[in-house]
Amino acid sequence: MAKKFVSTITSQTENFAQWYTDVCIKAELMSYSDVKGFIIYRPYGYAIWENIQQYLNTQFKQTGHDNVYLPLLIPESLFQKEKDHVEGFAPETAMVTTTGKEDLNERLIIRPTSEVLFCTHFKSVVQSHRDLPKKYNQWCSVVRWEKTTRPFLRGKEFLWQEGHTIHASEQEAKEETMNMLSIYETLGKDMLAIPFITGQKTEKEKFAGAEATYSIEALMPDGQALQSGTTHYFGQGFAKAFDISYRDQDNQEQFVYQTSWGVSTRLLGAIIMVHGDDDGLVMPPYVAPTQIVIVPISSDDDVMKEATTIFESLKDHYRVMMDTSDKSPGWKFSEYEMKGVPVRIEIGRRDLEHKQVTLATRYNRQKQQVPLSEVIGIMPELLSTIHQKMYEKAQTYVESHTFHVNDYELFKEKIALGGYVSMSVHEDAEAIIKADTQATARVIPFDQSKLENTCPVTGKKASQIILFARAY
Amino acid sequence: MAKKFVSTITSQTENFAQWYTDVCIKAELMSYSDVKGFIIYRPYGYAIWENIQQYLNTQFKQTGHDNVYLPLLIPESLFQKEKDHVEGFAPETAMVTTTGKEDLNERLIIRPTSEVLFCTHFKSVVQSHRDLPKKYNQWCSVVRWEKTTRPFLRGKEFLWQEGHTIHASEQEAKEETMNMLSIYETLGKDMLAIPFITGQKTEKEKFAGAEATYSIEALMPDGQALQSGTTHYFGQGFAKAFDISYRDQDNQEQFVYQTSWGVSTRLLGAIIMVHGDDDGLVMPPYVAPTQIVIVPISSDDDVMKEATTIFESLKDHYRVMMDTSDKSPGWKFSEYEMKGVPVRIEIGRRDLEHKQVTLATRYNRQKQQVPLSEVIGIMPELLSTIHQKMYEKAQTYVESHTFHVNDYELFKEKIALGGYVSMSVHEDAEAIIKADTQATARVIPFDQSKLENTCPVTGKKASQIILFARAY
C-alpha cells in the first residue's frame, strides 16, 4: 500500500516537469480549478504561504511599513497614465465590461499590480514633507492573462505582497529598494533554506515603468533560474505622471521618489524544486506547515499514552501533529515523506521497552534511536541542523553550477549544461545570447571587479558583467 | 488649531449619516477610489480588520478549520448549477468578458461568494467517510454590484472571511452552523464590545440556497439594525446539485451535509456607529490599532526621557505609540480623540514634578492623575474596565430600545421610534409590516416562550415570534 502511494510520482530524472506537477498534486499543495491557470491553494499549500506572510509581516512592520488594501479593479483610463507601465501590462489584463444588470461605461481592469492605484492614493494623502515617507504594503491576489501556466510558477491569478513607498529624497528611496531586497534575501536564507543570487536587472529585463529593478534569483535542479522576487526604484517617473508632489521645508513643491517590491506564491515553486526529491516534498523546517509528525506504531495503551505525552510537550513550541488514524504505519510514513515533514517520531512497543523513540529526518532519510528523556530537548538544535544542511546542500549546488567565462564558445557549452554563467559583455550581446542559447540576463551582479575590456560576443567594449541562465 | 480639526465633523444629531462618513474619512479609516463603491482601506482602518482576522483565525484553528484560497473567477455555467443561489446573486455579478488580447469564450464572474467553487473542490477531494469532515475558511475580497454604497456598510467590493464545511451527518453540520454563530457572538462580546442579537432568519430573508440562515444583528444609535454576520445550514441542496458524495462505513454512497458562514469589513461600520461620538471614533481597546498613545507635553529632556521609559515598558505588551512630532499638544489630543485611541498618557513638566502622569480615557472623556510608579501596573485592569463599560453602555442602549408587543398599532409606534420590536406573527405579516413601516424581519429569536395565539397584523394564527427593525 505504501509502495503504491509513492509509485504514483514520476522520478526527477525521468521527467522533471512531470515530477513537479505530481508533487504539487500528491503532496496536496494545490488542485486545479475549472478555469485554466487559476489554482486552488489547499490547506497544506496555503499554510506555507501563511508562514511566509507571518515572517514578512514581522519584517515589514519592524522596518516601519503599514498594511493597506486597495481596490481590485482599475479604470482603464487610469491604467494608461504611465506609458511604459501600460505597454508592459496591457496585453495581459483581464477586463470587467458588464454586470448582471448592465454594461459598464468604462472597462475595469483586474489589478495585475497596483502602482497606478497607489499613485492616485498617494496624491490624495500627501501634501507636506511631514506626510513623508509613506511606506505601505498590500497582501492580495493579482491577475495576469498568461498563456502558459504552471502551478505556483506562472498563473493567471497568483497571491503576493506588493510594497509601495514614497520618499522625499532620492537616497532614501534607493535605500528602501536595497533594504527590501536584503529582507527577501534573508527570507531565503533564514526561512526557505534557499540561497538567492541578487543583483540588478538589465534595461531589457527591468519592470515596466522602473528606473532600476533588482531581483532575487534561485537555481532549480534542472539548471534553470527562477526569478523569485523583485524590488523597483521608480525615481520620479510615476510621481510626474500622477502628479504626486509635496511642499518641502522651504515651501517649494517637489515630486516624491518612489519604490515598489514584491514576492509571490512563486516562492512555493522554488521550495518544491530546490529541496524536493523522488519521494516528494522536502520542507525546510522553519516554513514547514507541520514540523514534526508523531506516528504511534501500535495502538497499545502505553504506546498511545507515551506518544500523547510527547505530543503535549511539543505542541506549544512547534507545529506538530500526531496521526492516530487507522492507516498502516507504512502508508503514513510514505504520506509524510511525500509531504516533506522534516521530522517524524515513530514510537512502538519495542521503542517503549528500550525507553526510546525512532526519529526519522526527511532531508537525509536517516533514522536514529533517541532516548525518551532527550526527544524534547534535542528539537531546537535538530531543526536548526536540518535547516542548515538543507541550505548548504542548495548552496553547494549553486556553486557547482556557477561559472565565470570570457569566451563565447565556453559560455555556450556551460549554458547547455544548465546553471549560471557570467561574462563581461557589451549591451548588444544580451539579445544575441538569447537567440543563440535561450539564456536570459538574470542579474548584473553587484561585484563587477572582474570586468574585462572586450565582449567575446560582439567584439565591442564590454560595459558590465552579466549573469545569464535559462530561466522559468 | 485643535478646534478647527474637530469642527470639520458633523454632529450625530445634526446628520447621523454625514457624521458617519466624516468619521470614516477624518479618522483615516478609508478613502474613496476612482471606482464608485470601491474603497481604500487605509492603515488605521486595515489594522482593525487585521486584529479581527487574528482573533478569528485563532478561534477557527482551535475549532479545527484550515485556511485555503480558491480562485477569484467563476465560470458562468458553474455559477448556474444551484437554482436558488444563482437567482439570488446573478443581478449583482461583475463579469470578465475580455482580456488585453482577446475575448473570452465564456464569461467569468468575479466571486460574490464562493459556494460553487468550494462545492466543485469538495467533490474532487472527498471519496470516503475518512475524508470527512472538511472544515475550510478563506480570507478574501468579494464583488457584488450594489447600487447604493457606503463605506464599510455596503460596497461593490468588500473584505470578508467565508467558512465552508462539509460533514457526514446532518447533526454535525447543524452543530457547526450554531458553533460558528456562537464564535461570532463572542467576537462581539470579547473584542468589539458589541452585544449582538442572534437568531434564525425568516424564509424571506435567508441566504440564496440555504435551508436555514442564522444572523448576528447589532443595533445602531439611529435605531436601525445592522446585519453583521451570518451562518448557513445548507442541508444537502448544494451537495445534490454538485454531486458531492462519499462512501460511508457500510460502503453506501451518501451526500454530504454542508454549511457556510462569514463576517466582513461591515464589522468596522458597526464599531464606528455603536461606539462613536461627536468627537469621532471611540475604539474598544482589544480591537484598537493603537491602544495607548503617549503625548509628551514638553520637549524637555527629562520629560522625553520619562515618556520614553513608559513607552519602552508598555511596548511589548500593548499596541502603543508615542507622538513626538512638532504638532501642538492640543492638536494631538484632538487627533487621537478623533481616532478613538482608548487611553492617552500625557506627561509634562508639572506632572514630572509630582511624579505622575495625566491619563485620559476616550470613552468617558475623563482625566485622572496617576503616580508614575502605577501607570504600567494599572493598564490590564484599565483596558478591561474600558471594554466592559463600553459593552455595558451598548447593551443598555439595546435593552432600552427593544420591545415586545402584541398590538400592531403599538408595534408601528415603537418601530417609528427606532430599535427592535418583537411580536407573535403569522408568516403573511412580514410583507405587510415591511410595506407599512419599512421594518424587516431581523431574526426569529431562539426564545419563543412568549408566543401568542393570534397575529395582530393578519388576525391569523401566529406561528412564531419575529424580531423586527428598520435596517441598513
Interface residues (C-beta under 8 A of the other chain):
Chain A: S31 S33 D34 V35 F38 I39 I40 Y41 R42 P43 Y46 A47 W49 E50 D66 N67 V68 Y69 L70 P71 L72 L73 I74 P75 L78 F89 A90 P91 E92 T93 A94 M95 V96 T97 T98 T99 G100 K101 R107 L108 I110 L117 T120 H121 S124 V125 R130 Y136 C140 S141 V143 W145 E157 L159 S325
Chain B: S31 S33 D34 V35 F38 I39 I40 Y41 R42 P43 Y46 A47 W49 E50 D66 N67 V68 Y69 L70 P71 L72 L73 I74 P75 L78 F89 A90 P91 E92 T93 A94 M95 V96 T97 T98 T99 G100 K101 R107 L108 I110 L117 T120 H121 S124 V125 R130 Y136 C140 S141 V143 W145 E157 L159 S325
